[in-house]
Amino acid sequence: MKNEPSNISSGSDRAVEKKVHILVIRLSAMGDVAMTVPVIRTLVNTYPQLKITVLTRGFFAPMFKDLPNVSVYEADVYGVHSGVIGLGRLAKELRDEEIDMVADLHDVLRSNVLNSVFYLFGIPVKQIDKGRSEKKALTRAEDKVFKQLKSTHQRYANVFEELGYPIALKDHEFNTKFALSEEVKAITGAHDKKWLGIAPFAQHSSKSYPSDLMEKVLNELQQEENVKIFLFGGGAEELPKLKEWEKQFSEVKCVSGKISFEEELALIANLDAMLSMDSGNGHLAAMYNVPVITIWGLTHPYAGFVPFNQPPKHSFLPNLDKFPLIPTSIYGKKIPEGYENAMRSIPPEAIVEKVLNILK
């Protein structure tokens, strides 16, 4: 199967010789894929002679639309690329794209199967070091080693260094904001107030701020004359709550399910700030240099998943004196007894104050 790339840059007029072609594997999840964007942006800006193909879900392609010399190849892992045979077919397709080397930023069973085939083809592969032993030490209940670990962005960058292309993330340059479609403008209205995005949900309940406390945050913020709020994210179960808040508060708009993912990204790029859980929407906003205020539950910034270029003062944590086992897991799956309400130790008034200070 031949997939059309989502975006092919013409590159530079001076380019005559073949560009070195790197395949980047990062199949999911949304936040992890979003974290690759500033790293790949730094890579192609540092080395314009590179051609990058990102192997990921087709849904994520709009994230890479503005990156020069970067295209997306869709992995249909639940269709023609499913199973070992399907992954072998995918590896052959990618070999025919004249891949020179592979940066595996995922390190899961699927990517390891692909890597095995690439090795047989003689294509060099470098793989992310996820720091599993360090993360285990950080999250265990006994003899916890509580220290800041390397950021996921730096772990991604290290893979490219191993391939011979070191980059300095401090040299990253953000792109300009994106124009909004007429459909989005019909929802947002004029940008005559501060635009605040709020993504109140996360994949696991341990990372979602309690709804009644979030409602207090919304109530306080929507009373500010110069603030307009847009609600993002949420699956089928959470969408009714977002719509309820939209009806309840005059300055709150729910955009979830109303616009395409590409339009959603453009809106996020035009926000003045984003309030997010430890979830993908915070990473999407950070892609565009939008200030991100992150509310953490049973996870912790020390694990290395802080949104790109965001300072520690933008993170809200539960009371660690009362809940010393935090972080209990890397992704928030583990909830020890008595930790169900850890996020209630984060006062909504403090969140409102921080948001308003950043907006001002």
TIKEMI-899804 format. One record per residue (C-alpha): residue number from 0; residue in one letter; x, y, z. Coordinates in steps of 0.02 Angstrom, whole numbers, always signed. Each point is the difference from the previous one (the first is absolute). Last residue first. Layout:
N
@num=NUM | residu=A | X=X | Y=Y | Z=Z
...
This chain:
360
@num=359 | residu=K | X=-107 | Y=+1969 | Z=+1620
@num=358 | residu=L | X=-46 | Y=-173 | Z=-62
@num=357 | residu=I | X=+139 | Y=-76 | Z=+105
@num=356 | residu=N | X=-59 | Y=+87 | Z=+158
@num=355 | residu=L | X=-181 | Y=-49 | Z=-38
@num=354 | residu=V | X=+46 | Y=-183 | Z=-18
@num=353 | residu=K | X=+102 | Y=-2 | Z=+162
@num=352 | residu=E | X=-138 | Y=+83 | Z=+101
@num=351 | residu=V | X=-132 | Y=-119 | Z=-68
@num=350 | residu=I | X=+107 | Y=-151 | Z=+42
@num=349 | residu=A | X=+31 | Y=+63 | Z=+177
@num=348 | residu=E | X=-186 | Y=+28 | Z=+26
@num=347 | residu=P | X=-37 | Y=-178 | Z=-59
@num=346 | residu=P | X=+98 | Y=-69 | Z=+149
@num=345 | residu=I | X=+110 | Y=-152 | Z=-38
@num=344 | residu=S | X=-27 | Y=-122 | Z=+145
@num=343 | residu=R | X=-151 | Y=-65 | Z=-94
@num=342 | residu=M | X=+122 | Y=-79 | Z=-122
@num=341 | residu=A | X=+41 | Y=-136 | Z=+128
@num=340 | residu=N | X=-181 | Y=-57 | Z=+7
@num=339 | residu=E | X=+21 | Y=-183 | Z=-50
@num=338 | residu=Y | X=+165 | Y=-12 | Z=+94
@num=337 | residu=G | X=-67 | Y=-91 | Z=+153
@num=336 | residu=E | X=+33 | Y=-172 | Z=-72
@num=335 | residu=P | X=+131 | Y=+11 | Z=-135
@num=334 | residu=I | X=-54 | Y=+55 | Z=-175
@num=333 | residu=K | X=+108 | Y=-76 | Z=-138
@num=332 | residu=K | X=-38 | Y=+43 | Z=-182
@num=331 | residu=G | X=+68 | Y=+177 | Z=+5
@num=330 | residu=Y | X=+119 | Y=-10 | Z=-149
@num=329 | residu=I | X=+168 | Y=-13 | Z=+89
@num=328 | residu=S | X=-62 | Y=-81 | Z=+160
@num=327 | residu=T | X=-23 | Y=+41 | Z=+184
@num=326 | residu=P | X=+84 | Y=+169 | Z=-17
@num=325 | residu=I | X=-45 | Y=+38 | Z=+136
@num=324 | residu=L | X=+24 | Y=-118 | Z=+147
@num=323 | residu=P | X=+20 | Y=+149 | Z=+118
@num=322 | residu=F | X=-184 | Y=+49 | Z=-3
@num=321 | residu=K | X=-27 | Y=+111 | Z=+154
@num=320 | residu=D | X=+173 | Y=+79 | Z=-10
@num=319 | residu=L | X=-14 | Y=-3 | Z=-190
@num=318 | residu=N | X=-149 | Y=+117 | Z=+3
@num=317 | residu=P | X=-63 | Y=-19 | Z=-179
@num=316 | residu=L | X=+99 | Y=+83 | Z=-140
@num=315 | residu=F | X=-29 | Y=+152 | Z=-109
@num=314 | residu=S | X=+127 | Y=+33 | Z=-138
@num=313 | residu=H | X=+30 | Y=+171 | Z=-83
@num=312 | residu=K | X=+136 | Y=+43 | Z=+127
@num=311 | residu=P | X=+105 | Y=-141 | Z=-72
@num=310 | residu=P | X=+26 | Y=+98 | Z=-163
@num=309 | residu=Q | X=-73 | Y=-58 | Z=-168
@num=308 | residu=N | X=+118 | Y=-22 | Z=-149
@num=307 | residu=F | X=-84 | Y=-160 | Z=-60
@num=306 | residu=P | X=-141 | Y=-72 | Z=+105
@num=305 | residu=V | X=+63 | Y=-92 | Z=+156
@num=304 | residu=F | X=+11 | Y=-187 | Z=-33
@num=303 | residu=G | X=+168 | Y=-41 | Z=+80
@num=302 | residu=A | X=-47 | Y=-112 | Z=+146
@num=301 | residu=Y | X=+44 | Y=+143 | Z=+119
@num=300 | residu=P | X=-156 | Y=+94 | Z=-55
@num=299 | residu=H | X=-107 | Y=-117 | Z=+107
@num=298 | residu=T | X=-142 | Y=-125 | Z=-21
@num=297 | residu=L | X=-131 | Y=-29 | Z=+134
@num=296 | residu=G | X=-87 | Y=+163 | Z=-42
@num=295 | residu=W | X=+83 | Y=+140 | Z=-96
@num=294 | residu=I | X=-81 | Y=+163 | Z=-56
@num=293 | residu=T | X=+97 | Y=+83 | Z=-141
@num=292 | residu=I | X=+0 | Y=+184 | Z=-43
@num=291 | residu=V | X=+59 | Y=+15 | Z=-180
@num=290 | residu=P | X=+63 | Y=+163 | Z=-78
@num=289 | residu=V | X=-24 | Y=-15 | Z=-190
@num=288 | residu=N | X=+165 | Y=-24 | Z=-90
@num=287 | residu=Y | X=-84 | Y=-89 | Z=-146
@num=286 | residu=M | X=+52 | Y=-178 | Z=+38
@num=285 | residu=A | X=-35 | Y=+39 | Z=+183
@num=284 | residu=A | X=-185 | Y=+7 | Z=-42
@num=283 | residu=L | X=+2 | Y=-176 | Z=-70
@num=282 | residu=H | X=+99 | Y=-62 | Z=+150
@num=281 | residu=G | X=-130 | Y=+68 | Z=+120
@num=280 | residu=N | X=-137 | Y=-79 | Z=-105
@num=279 | residu=G | X=+82 | Y=-171 | Z=+15
@num=278 | residu=S | X=-24 | Y=-22 | Z=+186
@num=277 | residu=D | X=+71 | Y=+39 | Z=+172
@num=276 | residu=M | X=-153 | Y=+110 | Z=+26
@num=275 | residu=S | X=-17 | Y=+159 | Z=-98
@num=274 | residu=L | X=-24 | Y=+187 | Z=+16
@num=273 | residu=M | X=+54 | Y=+80 | Z=-163
@num=272 | residu=A | X=+52 | Y=+182 | Z=-25
@num=271 | residu=D | X=-15 | Y=+144 | Z=-125
@num=270 | residu=L | X=-75 | Y=-115 | Z=-130
@num=269 | residu=N | X=+36 | Y=+21 | Z=-186
@num=268 | residu=A | X=+98 | Y=-162 | Z=-22
@num=267 | residu=I | X=-142 | Y=-92 | Z=+88
@num=266 | residu=L | X=-120 | Y=+65 | Z=-131
@num=265 | residu=A | X=+112 | Y=-59 | Z=-141
@num=264 | residu=L | X=+16 | Y=-170 | Z=+83
@num=263 | residu=E | X=-189 | Y=-15 | Z=+14
@num=262 | residu=E | X=-16 | Y=+41 | Z=-184
@num=261 | residu=E | X=+117 | Y=-144 | Z=-41
@num=260 | residu=F | X=-96 | Y=-115 | Z=+117
@num=259 | residu=S | X=-162 | Y=+44 | Z=-87
@num=258 | residu=I | X=-133 | Y=+108 | Z=+82
@num=257 | residu=K | X=-157 | Y=-26 | Z=+104
@num=256 | residu=G | X=+42 | Y=-161 | Z=+94
@num=255 | residu=S | X=+87 | Y=+92 | Z=+142
@num=254 | residu=V | X=-14 | Y=+188 | Z=-24
@num=253 | residu=C | X=-96 | Y=+36 | Z=+160
@num=252 | residu=K | X=-18 | Y=+188 | Z=+28
@num=251 | residu=V | X=+0 | Y=+85 | Z=+171
@num=250 | residu=E | X=-34 | Y=+186 | Z=+23
@num=249 | residu=S | X=-185 | Y=-20 | Z=+40
@num=248 | residu=F | X=+20 | Y=-141 | Z=+125
@num=247 | residu=Q | X=-132 | Y=-134 | Z=+31
@num=246 | residu=K | X=-35 | Y=-46 | Z=-180
@num=245 | residu=E | X=+185 | Y=-27 | Z=-40
@num=244 | residu=W | X=+21 | Y=-89 | Z=+167
@num=243 | residu=E | X=-135 | Y=-125 | Z=-49
@num=242 | residu=K | X=+80 | Y=-25 | Z=-170
@num=241 | residu=L | X=+165 | Y=-44 | Z=+84
@num=240 | residu=K | X=-89 | Y=-119 | Z=+119
@num=239 | residu=P | X=-89 | Y=-86 | Z=-146
@num=238 | residu=L | X=+169 | Y=-23 | Z=-87
@num=237 | residu=E | X=+78 | Y=-95 | Z=+145
@num=236 | residu=E | X=-69 | Y=-174 | Z=-37
@num=235 | residu=A | X=+25 | Y=+12 | Z=-188
@num=234 | residu=G | X=+180 | Y=+54 | Z=+22
@num=233 | residu=G | X=+68 | Y=+162 | Z=+69
@num=232 | residu=G | X=+109 | Y=+128 | Z=-84
@num=231 | residu=F | X=-14 | Y=+188 | Z=-7
@num=230 | residu=L | X=-103 | Y=+137 | Z=+84
@num=229 | residu=F | X=+21 | Y=+179 | Z=-60
@num=228 | residu=I | X=-6 | Y=+145 | Z=+124
@num=227 | residu=K | X=-15 | Y=+188 | Z=-34
@num=226 | residu=V | X=+84 | Y=+120 | Z=+121
@num=225 | residu=N | X=+0 | Y=+191 | Z=+8
@num=224 | residu=E | X=-151 | Y=+30 | Z=+109
@num=223 | residu=E | X=+48 | Y=-130 | Z=+129
@num=222 | residu=Q | X=-156 | Y=-90 | Z=+58
@num=221 | residu=Q | X=+44 | Y=-148 | Z=-109
@num=220 | residu=L | X=+155 | Y=-31 | Z=+105
@num=219 | residu=E | X=-88 | Y=-17 | Z=+167
@num=218 | residu=N | X=-137 | Y=-116 | Z=-63
@num=217 | residu=L | X=+122 | Y=-104 | Z=-100
@num=216 | residu=V | X=+112 | Y=-29 | Z=+151
@num=215 | residu=K | X=-151 | Y=-43 | Z=+107
@num=214 | residu=E | X=-57 | Y=-123 | Z=-133
@num=213 | residu=M | X=+173 | Y=-76 | Z=+2
@num=212 | residu=L | X=-24 | Y=-31 | Z=+186
@num=211 | residu=D | X=-167 | Y=-88 | Z=-29
@num=210 | residu=S | X=+74 | Y=-100 | Z=-144
@num=209 | residu=P | X=+147 | Y=-68 | Z=+101
@num=208 | residu=Y | X=+167 | Y=+36 | Z=-89
@num=207 | residu=S | X=+38 | Y=-145 | Z=-117
@num=206 | residu=K | X=+166 | Y=-94 | Z=+18
@num=205 | residu=S | X=-58 | Y=-139 | Z=+116
@num=204 | residu=S | X=-151 | Y=-24 | Z=-114
@num=203 | residu=H | X=+109 | Y=-67 | Z=-139
@num=202 | residu=Q | X=-1 | Y=+57 | Z=-182
@num=201 | residu=A | X=-7 | Y=+182 | Z=+49
@num=200 | residu=F | X=-137 | Y=+131 | Z=+17
@num=199 | residu=P | X=-15 | Y=+187 | Z=+30
@num=198 | residu=A | X=+80 | Y=+65 | Z=-161
@num=197 | residu=I | X=-19 | Y=+189 | Z=+22
@num=196 | residu=G | X=+48 | Y=+125 | Z=-133
@num=195 | residu=L | X=+8 | Y=+183 | Z=+46
@num=194 | residu=W | X=-21 | Y=+138 | Z=-128
@num=193 | residu=K | X=+29 | Y=+175 | Z=+69
@num=192 | residu=K | X=-132 | Y=+115 | Z=-72
@num=191 | residu=D | X=-27 | Y=+88 | Z=-166
@num=190 | residu=H | X=+42 | Y=-152 | Z=-105
@num=189 | residu=A | X=-163 | Y=+18 | Z=-95
@num=188 | residu=G | X=-125 | Y=-144 | Z=-2
@num=187 | residu=T | X=+58 | Y=-171 | Z=+55
@num=186 | residu=I | X=-133 | Y=-113 | Z=-75
@num=185 | residu=A | X=-27 | Y=+88 | Z=-167
@num=184 | residu=K | X=+187 | Y=+31 | Z=-5
@num=183 | residu=V | X=+27 | Y=-188 | Z=+1
@num=182 | residu=E | X=-111 | Y=-27 | Z=-152
@num=181 | residu=E | X=+80 | Y=+149 | Z=-88
@num=180 | residu=S | X=+168 | Y=-84 | Z=+18
@num=179 | residu=L | X=+129 | Y=+67 | Z=+121
@num=178 | residu=A | X=+173 | Y=+56 | Z=-53
@num=177 | residu=F | X=+147 | Y=-81 | Z=+86
@num=176 | residu=K | X=+125 | Y=+73 | Z=+121
@num=175 | residu=T | X=+181 | Y=+24 | Z=-50
@num=174 | residu=N | X=+125 | Y=-142 | Z=+18
@num=173 | residu=F | X=+100 | Y=-30 | Z=+157
@num=172 | residu=E | X=+190 | Y=-4 | Z=-3
@num=171 | residu=H | X=+99 | Y=-136 | Z=+90
@num=170 | residu=D | X=+179 | Y=+46 | Z=+44
@num=169 | residu=K | X=-22 | Y=-55 | Z=+180
@num=168 | residu=L | X=-43 | Y=-171 | Z=-70
@num=167 | residu=A | X=+182 | Y=-22 | Z=-52
@num=166 | residu=I | X=+15 | Y=-132 | Z=-137
@num=165 | residu=P | X=+119 | Y=-144 | Z=-35
@num=164 | residu=Y | X=-17 | Y=-83 | Z=-171
@num=163 | residu=G | X=+110 | Y=-155 | Z=-11
@num=162 | residu=L | X=-133 | Y=-135 | Z=+23
@num=161 | residu=E | X=+43 | Y=-5 | Z=+186
@num=160 | residu=E | X=-34 | Y=+188 | Z=+5
@num=159 | residu=F | X=-169 | Y=-33 | Z=-79
@num=158 | residu=V | X=-43 | Y=-120 | Z=+141
@num=157 | residu=N | X=+61 | Y=+125 | Z=+130
@num=156 | residu=A | X=-127 | Y=+128 | Z=-62
@num=155 | residu=Y | X=-143 | Y=-118 | Z=+42
@num=154 | residu=R | X=+68 | Y=-25 | Z=+176
@num=153 | residu=Q | X=+18 | Y=+188 | Z=+13
@num=152 | residu=H | X=-183 | Y=+26 | Z=-42
@num=151 | residu=T | X=-47 | Y=-137 | Z=+124
@num=150 | residu=S | X=+83 | Y=+102 | Z=+135
@num=149 | residu=K | X=+141 | Y=-79 | Z=+101
@num=148 | residu=L | X=-52 | Y=-45 | Z=+175
@num=147 | residu=Q | X=-26 | Y=+118 | Z=+146
@num=146 | residu=K | X=+23 | Y=-87 | Z=+167
@num=145 | residu=F | X=-98 | Y=-102 | Z=+127
@num=144 | residu=V | X=+84 | Y=-169 | Z=+13
@num=143 | residu=K | X=-137 | Y=-96 | Z=+91
@num=142 | residu=D | X=+68 | Y=-128 | Z=+123
@num=141 | residu=E | X=-176 | Y=-70 | Z=+22
@num=140 | residu=A | X=-154 | Y=+55 | Z=-98
@num=139 | residu=R | X=+75 | Y=-14 | Z=-174
@num=138 | residu=T | X=-27 | Y=+142 | Z=-122
@num=137 | residu=L | X=+172 | Y=+80 | Z=-13
@num=136 | residu=A | X=+95 | Y=-164 | Z=+9
@num=135 | residu=K | X=-107 | Y=-71 | Z=-141
@num=134 | residu=K | X=+31 | Y=+157 | Z=-100
@num=133 | residu=E | X=+188 | Y=-20 | Z=+21
@num=132 | residu=S | X=-9 | Y=-183 | Z=-53
@num=131 | residu=R | X=-106 | Y=+42 | Z=-153
@num=130 | residu=G | X=+114 | Y=+139 | Z=-61
@num=129 | residu=K | X=-92 | Y=+9 | Z=-166
@num=128 | residu=D | X=+161 | Y=-19 | Z=-100
@num=127 | residu=I | X=-62 | Y=+36 | Z=-175
@num=126 | residu=Q | X=+56 | Y=-110 | Z=-143
@num=125 | residu=K | X=+129 | Y=+14 | Z=-138
@num=124 | residu=V | X=-22 | Y=-99 | Z=-161
@num=123 | residu=P | X=+119 | Y=-26 | Z=-146
@num=122 | residu=I | X=-78 | Y=-69 | Z=-162
@num=121 | residu=G | X=+83 | Y=-162 | Z=-56
@num=120 | residu=F | X=-164 | Y=-74 | Z=-65
@num=119 | residu=L | X=+8 | Y=-134 | Z=+135
@num=118 | residu=Y | X=+23 | Y=+138 | Z=+129
@num=117 | residu=F | X=-153 | Y=+88 | Z=-71
@num=116 | residu=V | X=-100 | Y=-161 | Z=+27
@num=115 | residu=S | X=+51 | Y=-8 | Z=+182
@num=114 | residu=N | X=-38 | Y=+185 | Z=+21
@num=113 | residu=L | X=-178 | Y=-26 | Z=-62
@num=112 | residu=V | X=-29 | Y=-136 | Z=+129
@num=111 | residu=N | X=+75 | Y=+114 | Z=+133
@num=110 | residu=S | X=-115 | Y=+141 | Z=-53
@num=109 | residu=R | X=-152 | Y=-111 | Z=+24
@num=108 | residu=L | X=+57 | Y=-67 | Z=+169
@num=107 | residu=V | X=+35 | Y=+172 | Z=+70
@num=106 | residu=D | X=+153 | Y=+111 | Z=-7
@num=105 | residu=H | X=-83 | Y=+165 | Z=-52
@num=104 | residu=L | X=+130 | Y=+126 | Z=-58
@num=103 | residu=D | X=+75 | Y=-121 | Z=-126
@num=102 | residu=A | X=+116 | Y=+105 | Z=-109
@num=101 | residu=V | X=+32 | Y=-96 | Z=-161
@num=100 | residu=M | X=+132 | Y=+18 | Z=-134
@num=99 | residu=D | X=+20 | Y=+20 | Z=-189
@num=98 | residu=I | X=-182 | Y=-26 | Z=-51
@num=97 | residu=E | X=-20 | Y=-17 | Z=-187
@num=96 | residu=E | X=-192 | Y=+8 | Z=-4
@num=95 | residu=D | X=+10 | Y=-182 | Z=-59
@num=94 | residu=R | X=+68 | Y=-42 | Z=+172
@num=93 | residu=L | X=-158 | Y=+78 | Z=+72
@num=92 | residu=E | X=-112 | Y=-114 | Z=-100
@num=91 | residu=K | X=+106 | Y=-149 | Z=+52
@num=90 | residu=A | X=-16 | Y=+48 | Z=+184
@num=89 | residu=L | X=-189 | Y=+16 | Z=-20
@num=88 | residu=R | X=-14 | Y=-174 | Z=-75
@num=87 | residu=G | X=+99 | Y=-69 | Z=+146
@num=86 | residu=L | X=-118 | Y=+93 | Z=+116
@num=85 | residu=G | X=-147 | Y=-82 | Z=-86
@num=84 | residu=I | X=+76 | Y=-173 | Z=+16
@num=83 | residu=V | X=+41 | Y=+27 | Z=+184
@num=82 | residu=G | X=-175 | Y=+59 | Z=+41
@num=81 | residu=S | X=-94 | Y=+148 | Z=-71
@num=80 | residu=H | X=+69 | Y=+105 | Z=-143
@num=79 | residu=V | X=-147 | Y=-26 | Z=-119
@num=78 | residu=G | X=-125 | Y=+49 | Z=+134
@num=77 | residu=Y | X=+19 | Y=+34 | Z=+186
@num=76 | residu=V | X=+181 | Y=+57 | Z=-17
@num=75 | residu=D | X=-40 | Y=+116 | Z=-145
@num=74 | residu=A | X=+163 | Y=+97 | Z=+17
@num=73 | residu=E | X=-17 | Y=+160 | Z=-99
@num=72 | residu=Y | X=+157 | Y=+77 | Z=-73
@num=71 | residu=V | X=+20 | Y=+183 | Z=+47
@num=70 | residu=S | X=+112 | Y=+126 | Z=-87
@num=69 | residu=V | X=+137 | Y=+117 | Z=+60
@num=68 | residu=N | X=+118 | Y=+103 | Z=-110
@num=67 | residu=P | X=-64 | Y=+161 | Z=+78
@num=66 | residu=L | X=-115 | Y=-14 | Z=+153
@num=65 | residu=D | X=-167 | Y=+92 | Z=-12
@num=64 | residu=K | X=-110 | Y=-153 | Z=-27
@num=63 | residu=F | X=+79 | Y=-105 | Z=+137
@num=62 | residu=M | X=-142 | Y=+8 | Z=+126
@num=61 | residu=P | X=-126 | Y=-19 | Z=-142
@num=60 | residu=A | X=+58 | Y=-182 | Z=-24
@num=59 | residu=F | X=-62 | Y=-62 | Z=+169
@num=58 | residu=F | X=-159 | Y=-80 | Z=-68
@num=57 | residu=G | X=+105 | Y=-101 | Z=-124
@num=56 | residu=R | X=+74 | Y=-98 | Z=+143
@num=55 | residu=T | X=+189 | Y=+0 | Z=+4
@num=54 | residu=L | X=+156 | Y=-28 | Z=-104
@num=53 | residu=V | X=+85 | Y=+169 | Z=-19
@num=52 | residu=T | X=+103 | Y=+22 | Z=-158
@num=51 | residu=I | X=+144 | Y=+122 | Z=+13
@num=50 | residu=K | X=+112 | Y=+64 | Z=-140
@num=49 | residu=L | X=+164 | Y=+72 | Z=+62
@num=48 | residu=Q | X=+110 | Y=+127 | Z=-90
@num=47 | residu=P | X=-83 | Y=+140 | Z=+100
@num=46 | residu=Y | X=+96 | Y=-60 | Z=+154
@num=45 | residu=T | X=-23 | Y=+123 | Z=+145
@num=44 | residu=N | X=-174 | Y=+56 | Z=-55
@num=43 | residu=V | X=-46 | Y=-181 | Z=-39
@num=42 | residu=L | X=+56 | Y=-59 | Z=+173
@num=41 | residu=T | X=-75 | Y=+145 | Z=+98
@num=40 | residu=R | X=-169 | Y=-31 | Z=-81
@num=39 | residu=I | X=+21 | Y=-187 | Z=+34
@num=38 | residu=V | X=+25 | Y=+36 | Z=+186
@num=37 | residu=P | X=-139 | Y=+130 | Z=+7
@num=36 | residu=V | X=-119 | Y=-127 | Z=-80
@num=35 | residu=T | X=+49 | Y=-159 | Z=+93
@num=34 | residu=M | X=-95 | Y=+55 | Z=+156
@num=33 | residu=A | X=-161 | Y=+3 | Z=-101
@num=32 | residu=V | X=+21 | Y=-186 | Z=-37
@num=31 | residu=D | X=+16 | Y=-37 | Z=+186
@num=30 | residu=G | X=-154 | Y=+104 | Z=+39
@num=29 | residu=M | X=-103 | Y=-84 | Z=-136
@num=28 | residu=A | X=+48 | Y=-179 | Z=+42
@num=27 | residu=S | X=+62 | Y=-76 | Z=-118
@num=26 | residu=L | X=+98 | Y=-70 | Z=-149
@num=25 | residu=R | X=+166 | Y=+90 | Z=+22
@num=24 | residu=I | X=+124 | Y=-69 | Z=-127
@num=23 | residu=V | X=+112 | Y=+127 | Z=-88
@num=22 | residu=L | X=+68 | Y=-54 | Z=-169
@num=21 | residu=I | X=+154 | Y=+98 | Z=-50
@num=20 | residu=H | X=+43 | Y=+40 | Z=-182
@num=19 | residu=V | X=+167 | Y=+81 | Z=-37
@num=18 | residu=K | X=-37 | Y=+120 | Z=-141
@num=17 | residu=K | X=+54 | Y=-48 | Z=-174
@num=16 | residu=E | X=+116 | Y=+126 | Z=-82
@num=15 | residu=V | X=-64 | Y=+155 | Z=-86
@num=14 | residu=A | X=-68 | Y=+107 | Z=+141
@num=13 | residu=R | X=+34 | Y=+183 | Z=-40
@num=12 | residu=D | X=-182 | Y=+36 | Z=-35
@num=11 | residu=S | X=-42 | Y=-49 | Z=+178
@num=10 | residu=G | X=-133 | Y=-120 | Z=+58
@num=9 | residu=S | X=-154 | Y=-27 | Z=-106
@num=8 | residu=S | X=-90 | Y=-48 | Z=+159
@num=7 | residu=I | X=-114 | Y=-148 | Z=-4
@num=6 | residu=N | X=-149 | Y=-1 | Z=+117
@num=5 | residu=S | X=-125 | Y=-136 | Z=+43
@num=4 | residu=P | X=+99 | Y=-131 | Z=-94
@num=3 | residu=E | X=-100 | Y=-111 | Z=-120
@num=2 | residu=N | X=+0 | Y=-180 | Z=+55
@num=1 | residu=K | X=+47 | Y=-139 | Z=-121
@num=0 | residu=M | X=-67 | Y=-170 | Z=+48
